[in-house]
């Protein structure tokens, strides 16, 4: 098939590249000339393991193209995907400005019948809105006879594993009204997944599925974080509680790790957007609202623990922050717990030095100017009063704490991801504090 993908952000670029990898001819469109220029040279604007190699190979083999002109992508296309950002507005709703701009661009150039597929995460009813909007454009251009249908095909990509998720999805959700559209999408995804894993539904149900799925996953995280707080109060161990819960096959083990809060581009904004959608229909969305509330509190937990240990005045404290991205294997710092922590520590007067294997460029853009940066773990920890683990990078899980302890001014570790063995850390002479394991500063 010939496919157009509007938007070369995280979702659009990964999706378009993976379509090309499966043999389709794909043109990815973006208004950012600098981004498109780099992509034409094989330089990806995002970090995702394996993506650079796929982009380079599919361009070389003539299946993947990039342009700033929507006309280049639309020419002869059977499917046009909209994969632009829907960032949160101040009130929590999804900002559809980029989606509306994309449909306007498509409507100004489209000259043949095709299917328009919305990959962006959008509120219920957006497909209907886009259909009316593009038909107005076509009517103004005298092209009312063009047949088109707006489909919903939400993405379920995990940063750091997006290539695997896209090439081998556990399910594909498609909202389509016609048998013809369902047949085209079934053909598109046949190389990716078995037919029984393609779940067809009406567009409104597909639109809400993405929000519901992400909110459910975020709810599991927030629930375990709340249980971890209780464990600290009563002297229990959240890892034991997790093991006991996860052995129930109705629950399973996924998304049950207690920690210092979730972040990223999806969970925070999608939970907020679901609340906004529900409130617009007169619903309180009590559970979804609680998920966000618990997470906001959890992001403050590490700095609370540090105040419990050092006091409110930390002017003499040099803190080494281990990890800045919201999760390992990505450079994404959107809504990352590290941001909340670092700003809180600076407000208490602490000196902050930080290191992340991938996200350093993002950190310079997002964090205050008085944050210092280290080139590696050794230089990060040298002379530090404490280490604070915020992201569970493999490098940190495998850290040689016997060696690193000798570099530190004081051997104090706050583990926001519970990745260290408490007995080993204490045997090495560390003050070790973590979450939900009855190891809070007293």
C-alpha positions as CSV (number, residue, x, y, z in Angstrom):
1,X,0.0,0.0,0.0
2,X,0.9,3.6,-0.3
3,X,0.7,5.4,3.0
4,X,1.0,9.0,4.2
5,X,1.8,9.7,7.8
6,X,1.3,13.3,9.0
7,X,3.6,14.0,12.0
8,X,7.1,12.7,12.6
9,X,7.0,12.8,16.4
10,X,7.3,9.7,18.5
11,X,4.2,7.9,17.2
12,X,4.3,9.0,13.6
13,X,7.9,8.3,13.0
14,X,7.9,4.8,14.6
15,X,4.6,3.9,12.9
16,X,5.6,5.1,9.5
17,X,9.0,3.4,9.7
18,X,7.5,0.1,10.8
19,X,4.9,0.3,8.0
20,X,7.8,0.7,5.6
21,X,9.7,-2.2,7.2
22,X,6.7,-4.4,6.4
23,X,6.9,-3.5,2.7
24,X,4.6,-0.6,2.4
25,X,5.6,2.7,0.7
26,X,5.4,5.4,3.2
27,X,5.8,9.2,3.1
28,X,6.1,11.0,6.4
29,X,5.1,14.6,6.5
30,X,6.1,17.3,9.0
31,X,6.0,21.1,8.9
32,X,9.4,21.3,10.8
33,X,11.9,21.7,8.0
34,X,14.9,21.1,10.2
35,X,13.5,17.8,11.4
36,X,12.7,16.7,7.9
37,X,16.2,17.7,6.7
38,X,17.8,15.5,9.4
39,X,15.4,12.6,8.7
40,X,16.4,12.7,5.0
41,X,20.0,12.2,6.2
42,X,19.0,9.3,8.4
43,X,19.2,11.3,11.7
44,X,16.3,10.6,14.0
45,X,15.0,13.4,16.2
46,X,14.0,11.0,19.0
47,X,15.8,8.3,20.8
48,X,14.3,4.8,20.4
49,X,16.5,1.7,20.3
50,X,16.7,0.3,16.8
51,X,14.9,3.2,15.1
52,X,17.9,4.8,13.4
53,X,18.8,1.6,11.7
54,X,15.2,1.0,10.4
55,X,15.0,4.6,9.1
56,X,18.3,4.3,7.2
57,X,17.6,0.9,5.7
58,X,14.1,1.7,4.5
59,X,15.2,5.0,3.0
60,X,18.0,3.2,1.2
61,X,15.6,0.5,-0.1
62,X,13.2,3.1,-1.4
63,X,10.2,2.5,0.9
64,X,10.4,5.4,3.3
65,X,10.3,9.1,2.3
66,X,10.1,12.4,4.2
67,X,8.7,15.8,3.1
68,X,7.3,19.1,4.4
69,X,4.7,19.2,1.7
70,X,1.4,17.4,2.3
71,X,0.9,17.0,-1.4
72,X,3.9,14.7,-1.6
73,X,2.4,12.4,0.9
74,X,-1.2,12.4,-0.4
75,X,-0.4,11.6,-4.1
76,X,-1.8,8.2,-4.8
77,X,-2.1,7.3,-1.1
78,X,-4.7,4.7,0.1
79,X,-4.4,5.5,3.8
80,X,-3.5,8.8,5.4
81,X,-2.5,8.6,9.1
82,X,-2.7,11.6,11.5
83,X,-0.1,11.2,14.2
84,X,0.5,14.6,15.6
85,X,0.7,15.7,19.2
86,X,-2.3,16.3,21.5
87,X,-0.7,18.0,24.5
88,X,-2.7,18.8,27.6
89,X,-4.3,22.2,27.8
90,X,-4.3,24.1,31.2
91,X,-7.7,22.6,32.1
92,X,-6.6,19.0,31.3
93,X,-8.4,18.6,28.0
94,X,-6.5,17.4,24.9
95,X,-5.3,20.3,22.8
96,X,-6.5,19.4,19.2
97,X,-4.8,22.3,17.5
98,X,-2.3,20.1,15.7
99,X,-4.9,17.6,14.7
100,X,-7.2,20.3,13.3
101,X,-4.2,21.8,11.4
102,X,-3.4,18.4,9.9
103,X,-7.0,17.8,8.7
104,X,-7.1,21.3,7.2
105,X,-3.9,20.6,5.3
106,X,-5.2,17.3,4.0
107,X,-8.5,18.9,3.0
108,X,-6.7,21.6,1.1
109,X,-4.8,19.1,-1.1
110,X,-6.7,15.8,-1.2
111,X,-7.9,15.0,-4.8
112,X,-8.9,11.3,-4.6
113,X,-10.9,9.0,-2.3
114,X,-9.0,7.5,0.6
115,X,-9.2,6.6,4.3
116,X,-8.0,9.0,7.0
117,X,-6.8,7.2,10.1
118,X,-6.4,9.0,13.4
119,X,-3.4,7.6,15.4
120,X,-3.3,10.6,17.7
121,X,-4.9,10.2,21.1
122,X,-8.1,12.2,20.8
123,X,-11.3,12.7,22.8
124,X,-14.5,10.8,21.9
125,X,-16.3,12.5,19.0
126,X,-13.1,13.9,17.3
127,X,-13.6,11.6,14.3
128,X,-17.0,13.1,13.7
129,X,-15.6,16.6,14.1
130,X,-12.8,15.9,11.6
131,X,-15.2,14.4,9.0
132,X,-17.4,17.5,9.0
133,X,-14.3,19.8,8.8
134,X,-12.7,18.0,5.9
135,X,-15.9,17.8,4.0
136,X,-16.3,21.5,4.3
137,X,-12.8,21.9,2.7
138,X,-13.7,19.5,-0.1
139,X,-17.1,21.3,-0.7
140,X,-15.3,24.7,-1.0
141,X,-13.0,23.1,-3.6
142,X,-15.8,21.6,-5.6
143,X,-14.8,18.0,-4.7
144,X,-17.8,16.8,-2.8
145,X,-17.8,13.5,-4.7
146,X,-14.6,12.3,-3.1
147,X,-15.3,9.4,-0.8
148,X,-13.6,9.3,2.5
149,X,-14.0,7.8,6.0
150,X,-12.4,8.8,9.2
151,X,-11.0,5.8,11.1
152,X,-9.7,5.6,14.7
153,X,-6.6,3.4,15.2
154,X,-5.1,4.4,18.6
155,X,-1.4,3.5,19.3
156,X,-0.2,1.5,22.3
157,X,3.6,2.0,22.0
158,X,5.8,1.8,25.1
159,X,8.8,4.1,24.9
160,X,12.0,2.1,24.8
161,X,10.1,-0.9,23.3
162,X,8.2,0.9,20.6
163,X,9.7,-0.9,17.6
164,X,8.8,-4.3,19.1
165,X,5.4,-3.1,20.1
166,X,4.7,-1.7,16.6
167,X,6.1,-4.7,14.6
168,X,4.6,-7.3,17.0
169,X,1.5,-5.8,18.7
170,X,-0.5,-7.7,21.2
171,X,-3.6,-6.3,19.6
172,X,-4.7,-3.7,17.0
173,X,-7.7,-1.6,17.8
174,X,-9.6,-0.1,14.8
175,X,-12.7,2.1,14.9
176,X,-14.4,1.9,11.5
177,X,-18.0,2.3,10.3
178,X,-17.8,0.4,6.9
179,X,-16.9,-3.1,5.9
180,X,-14.7,-1.6,3.2
181,X,-12.6,0.3,5.7
182,X,-12.3,-2.8,7.9
183,X,-11.1,-4.8,4.9
184,X,-8.4,-2.3,4.1
185,X,-7.1,-2.1,7.7
186,X,-7.2,-5.9,8.0
187,X,-5.0,-6.0,4.9
188,X,-2.6,-3.4,6.3
189,X,-2.0,-5.2,9.5
190,X,-1.9,-8.7,8.2
191,X,1.9,-8.8,8.2
192,X,2.0,-7.5,11.8
193,X,-0.5,-9.6,13.7
194,X,-2.9,-12.5,13.4
195,X,-6.4,-11.6,12.3
196,X,-8.1,-12.5,15.6
197,X,-5.9,-9.8,17.3
198,X,-7.4,-7.1,15.1
199,X,-10.3,-5.7,17.2
200,X,-12.9,-3.8,15.2
201,X,-15.4,-1.5,16.9
202,X,-17.1,1.8,16.3
203,X,-14.9,4.9,16.2
204,X,-16.2,6.3,19.5
205,X,-15.3,3.1,21.3
206,X,-11.8,3.1,19.7
207,X,-11.2,6.7,20.8
208,X,-12.1,6.0,24.4
209,X,-10.2,2.6,24.5
210,X,-6.8,4.4,24.5
211,X,-7.7,6.6,27.4
212,X,-9.3,3.7,29.3
213,X,-6.3,1.5,28.8
214,X,-3.7,4.0,29.9
215,X,-5.8,5.1,32.9
216,X,-6.1,1.5,34.0
217,X,-2.3,1.0,33.8
218,X,-1.7,4.3,35.7
219,X,-4.2,3.2,38.3
220,X,-2.2,0.0,39.0
221,X,0.9,2.1,39.6
222,X,-0.9,4.6,41.8
223,X,-2.5,1.8,43.8
224,X,0.8,0.1,44.5
225,X,2.3,3.4,45.4
226,X,-0.4,4.0,47.9
227,X,0.0,0.5,49.3
228,X,3.8,1.2,49.6
229,X,3.0,4.2,51.7
230,X,0.9,2.0,54.0
231,X,3.6,-0.6,54.1
232,X,6.0,2.0,55.4
233,X,3.5,3.0,58.1
234,X,2.8,-0.5,59.4
235,X,6.2,-2.1,58.9
236,X,5.4,-4.3,55.9
237,X,7.4,-4.9,52.7
238,X,5.7,-3.9,49.4
239,X,7.8,-6.3,47.4
240,X,6.4,-9.2,49.4
241,X,2.9,-7.7,49.0
242,X,3.5,-7.5,45.2
243,X,4.6,-11.1,45.0
244,X,1.5,-12.2,46.9
245,X,-0.8,-10.2,44.7
246,X,0.9,-11.0,41.4
247,X,0.5,-14.8,42.0
248,X,-3.2,-14.3,41.5
249,X,-3.7,-14.9,37.8
250,X,-6.5,-12.4,37.8
251,X,-4.1,-9.7,38.7
252,X,-0.7,-10.6,37.3
253,X,2.7,-8.8,37.9
254,X,2.6,-6.0,35.3
255,X,2.6,-2.4,36.5
256,X,2.8,-3.3,40.2
257,X,6.2,-1.8,41.0
258,X,6.1,0.9,43.7
259,X,8.3,3.9,43.1
260,X,8.6,7.6,43.0
261,X,5.7,8.2,40.5
262,X,5.0,7.8,36.8
263,X,5.7,10.4,34.1
264,X,6.0,10.4,30.3
265,X,4.0,11.7,27.4
266,X,0.9,9.4,27.8
267,X,-0.2,8.5,31.3
268,X,-0.3,12.0,32.9
269,X,-2.1,13.7,30.0
270,X,-4.4,10.8,29.2
271,X,-5.7,10.4,32.7
272,X,-6.3,14.1,32.9
273,X,-8.1,14.1,29.5
274,X,-10.3,11.2,30.5
275,X,-11.3,13.1,33.6
276,X,-12.1,16.2,31.4
277,X,-14.2,14.1,29.0
278,X,-16.2,12.5,31.8
279,X,-16.8,15.8,33.6
280,X,-18.1,17.2,30.3
281,X,-20.7,14.5,30.5
282,X,-21.6,15.3,34.1
283,X,-19.5,12.5,35.6
284,X,-17.2,13.0,38.5
285,X,-14.6,10.4,37.3
286,X,-13.7,9.8,40.9
287,X,-11.3,6.9,40.3
288,X,-9.4,8.5,37.4
289,X,-9.0,11.8,39.4
290,X,-7.6,9.8,42.4
291,X,-5.0,8.2,40.1
292,X,-3.6,11.6,39.3
293,X,-3.8,12.8,42.9
294,X,-1.8,9.9,44.2
295,X,0.8,10.3,41.5
296,X,1.3,14.0,42.2
297,X,1.9,13.2,45.9
298,X,4.2,10.3,45.0
299,X,6.5,12.5,42.9
300,X,7.2,14.5,46.1
301,X,8.1,11.4,48.2
302,X,11.8,11.4,47.6
303,X,12.3,15.0,48.6
304,X,10.1,14.4,51.7
305,X,12.3,11.5,52.6
306,X,15.4,13.6,52.1
307,X,13.9,16.4,54.4
308,X,13.2,13.7,57.0
309,X,16.9,12.8,56.9
310,X,18.6,16.2,56.4
311,X,16.0,18.7,57.6
312,X,14.4,21.6,55.7
313,X,17.7,23.4,55.2
314,X,19.9,21.5,52.7
315,X,22.4,24.2,51.9
316,X,25.3,21.9,52.9
317,X,24.0,18.9,51.0
318,X,25.3,17.9,47.6
319,X,22.8,15.5,46.0
320,X,23.7,13.2,43.1
321,X,20.6,12.4,41.0
322,X,20.8,9.1,39.2
323,X,18.5,9.2,36.2
324,X,16.4,12.0,34.6
325,X,14.2,10.3,32.0
326,X,10.8,9.2,33.2
327,X,11.8,5.6,32.5
328,X,14.8,3.7,31.1
329,X,15.7,3.3,27.4
330,X,14.3,6.7,26.4
331,X,15.3,10.4,26.6
332,X,11.8,11.5,27.3
333,X,11.6,13.8,30.4
334,X,8.0,14.9,30.0
335,X,6.4,14.8,33.5
336,X,9.4,13.0,34.8
337,X,9.7,12.6,38.7
338,X,13.2,13.9,38.4
339,X,11.9,17.4,37.6
340,X,9.8,17.6,40.7
341,X,12.6,16.2,42.8
342,X,15.3,18.5,41.5
343,X,13.2,21.7,41.8
344,X,12.2,20.7,45.3
345,X,15.8,20.1,46.3
346,X,17.0,23.4,44.8
347,X,14.2,25.2,46.8
348,X,15.7,23.7,50.0
349,X,19.1,25.1,49.1
350,X,20.8,21.8,48.1
351,X,23.4,21.6,45.4
352,X,22.3,19.2,42.6
353,X,24.4,17.2,40.2
354,X,22.7,14.9,37.7
355,X,23.4,12.2,35.2
356,X,21.4,10.1,32.8
357,X,22.8,7.8,30.1
358,X,20.5,9.3,27.3
359,X,18.5,12.3,28.5
360,X,21.2,14.9,29.2
361,X,20.3,17.2,26.2
362,X,16.7,17.2,27.3
363,X,17.8,18.0,30.9
364,X,19.7,21.1,29.8
365,X,16.5,22.3,28.1
366,X,14.1,21.5,30.9
367,X,15.9,21.9,34.2
368,X,17.0,25.1,36.0
369,X,20.4,26.6,35.0
370,X,22.0,25.9,38.4
371,X,21.8,22.2,38.0
372,X,25.3,20.6,37.4
373,X,25.8,17.6,35.2
374,X,28.2,14.7,35.3
375,X,29.7,12.7,32.4
376,X,29.4,9.3,34.1
377,X,28.4,7.6,37.3
378,X,31.9,8.0,38.9
379,X,32.0,11.8,38.4
380,X,28.4,12.0,39.5
381,X,29.0,10.4,42.9
382,X,32.4,11.8,43.7
383,X,32.1,13.9,46.8
384,X,28.3,13.6,47.0
385,X,26.5,13.6,50.3
386,X,23.9,11.3,48.9
387,X,22.8,9.4,45.8
388,X,19.2,9.5,44.7
389,X,18.0,6.8,42.2
390,X,15.2,8.2,40.1
391,X,15.3,6.1,36.9
392,X,15.9,2.3,36.9
393,X,18.6,2.3,34.2
394,X,20.4,-1.1,33.9
395,X,23.7,0.8,34.6
396,X,22.3,1.7,38.0
397,X,20.9,-1.7,38.8
398,X,24.4,-3.2,38.1
399,X,26.3,-0.4,39.9
400,X,29.4,-1.4,41.9
401,X,28.4,0.3,45.2
402,X,31.5,-1.0,47.0
403,X,33.5,1.1,44.5
404,X,31.1,4.1,44.4
405,X,30.8,4.3,48.1
406,X,34.5,5.1,48.3
407,X,33.9,8.1,46.1
408,X,31.1,9.6,48.1
409,X,31.5,12.1,51.0
410,X,28.7,10.2,52.9
411,X,27.4,6.8,52.0
412,X,23.7,7.6,51.8
413,X,21.4,6.3,49.1
414,X,17.7,7.1,48.5
415,X,16.3,4.5,46.1
416,X,13.2,5.7,44.3
417,X,12.8,2.5,42.3
418,X,13.7,-0.2,44.9
419,X,16.5,-1.6,42.6
420,X,19.1,-2.2,45.3
421,X,19.4,-5.1,47.8
422,X,18.9,-3.5,51.3
423,X,21.0,-6.1,53.1
424,X,23.9,-5.7,50.6
425,X,23.8,-2.0,50.8
426,X,23.9,-2.0,54.6
427,X,26.6,-4.6,54.7
428,X,28.6,-2.1,52.6
429,X,28.1,0.6,55.2
430,X,25.4,2.6,53.4
431,X,22.4,4.4,55.0
432,X,19.9,3.0,52.6
433,X,16.3,4.3,52.2
434,X,13.7,3.1,49.8
435,X,9.9,3.0,49.2
436,X,7.4,0.7,50.9
437,X,10.0,-1.5,52.6
438,X,9.9,0.0,56.1
439,X,13.2,1.8,55.4
440,X,12.3,5.5,55.7
441,X,14.4,7.9,57.7
442,X,13.4,8.0,61.3
